[in-house]
Amino acid sequence: MAVSFDLFGTLVDAARPADPAAAVAAELRDRDVAVPDDWADAYAEVHIDAPEGAEVPLPAHVSAALRSRGVDAPANAARRAVVAAFDPEVRTRPGAADAVVAAAERGPVGLFSNCSVPELVARTLIRSNVDRDVFAATVSSVACGWRKPDPRAFKTLAGRLDVAPETLVHVGDNSYADGGVSGVGGRFVDATETDFEAFADALRRGASLSEFVSEG
């Protein structure tokens, strides 16, 4: 058995811009990029035809949105603007750090986050109280190319942990995305219904975790 965790809304709460398009626009202007007058519309449009289940990196989307309006962002301006716009304030959720440690005491522990912003997962972990060195594998959708609930996301995580996908117990706050682990034969623990202290205690007792598993 391997235990994996979602990040945002599960292990941590991280503030995000109330208006992502406006936040990115402000950072683009700070980098001397001419932001189109109809930027909100451009940002909301689909510009990259990605396969179902694939993650589109937000900098690529922003660059494509600018190009759709005849604007070319110099160098890495789009990436730097996106990273700056999503610079988070982070609060670790109660009991989360100990639950990760308890999981690592029992077997390999991983993290998989749906996140289209480069560097955000790493920066969030650094600012949290969770010991990132405990994770045997840390995977983001922007890095691996696939978003939960796509089976390829969970298979990637399982491969990084060197375990069979069906042995995964994945803890997350989204029954659709995180619950997708059932599609590879794994089990889903709903973080919104789970007391992390009780979960950590069950891990340390070697319990089956069946009381925590959501039947979907």
C-alpha positions, 0 to 999 in steps of 0.5 A: 500500500502507498498513500498519496495526498492532494495538496490544495484544499487537502494539506494546505489552504492557499490564497489565489487571486480573486480575478486571475485574468486581472492578476496576470494582466497586472504582472504582464504590464509590470514586464512591459507587455502590452495587454489587450483591451479585451484581455478578460475575454482572451484569457477565458477563451480556449487557445490550445487544443489539448487531448482530453485529460491533458494539462495545459500549462498556464504560461502557454495559455497566456502566451497563446491568448496574447498571440490571439490578439497580436501581442508577443510576450518577450523572453519568459515574460508570460511564465514570470507573470503567471508565477508572480500572479499566483504567489501564494499565502499558505496555511497548513490544514490541522493535522495534515503534516502529521498525517503525511509523516504517519503515512511515510512511517507505513510505506511510500507516500506521494503527492499529486496536485492538479496545478497549471502554474509552474513552481507553485507546488514546490513554493507552496510546500516550502511555505507549509508546515509539511515536511516535503522531504517525507514525500517519495514522489511529488508530482504536479499535472503541469509537470507530468502533463495529465490532470486527475481524474485521468488514469494516466495521472495516477499511473504516473504517480504510482510509477514514481512511487514504484508501486502498482496503481491499485495499491494507492490510497489517495487522500483529496478534497475533490470526489471527482478529481481525486476520486479518479484513483478508483479508475486504476483500482485504488481507493479514495479518502475524502479529506473533507470528511476525514479527521487527520488525527484519526487517520494518522492514528489508524496508519500508525496502528496498521489499520486497514483504512477501510473506515476512511475510504469513500465508496463514491 
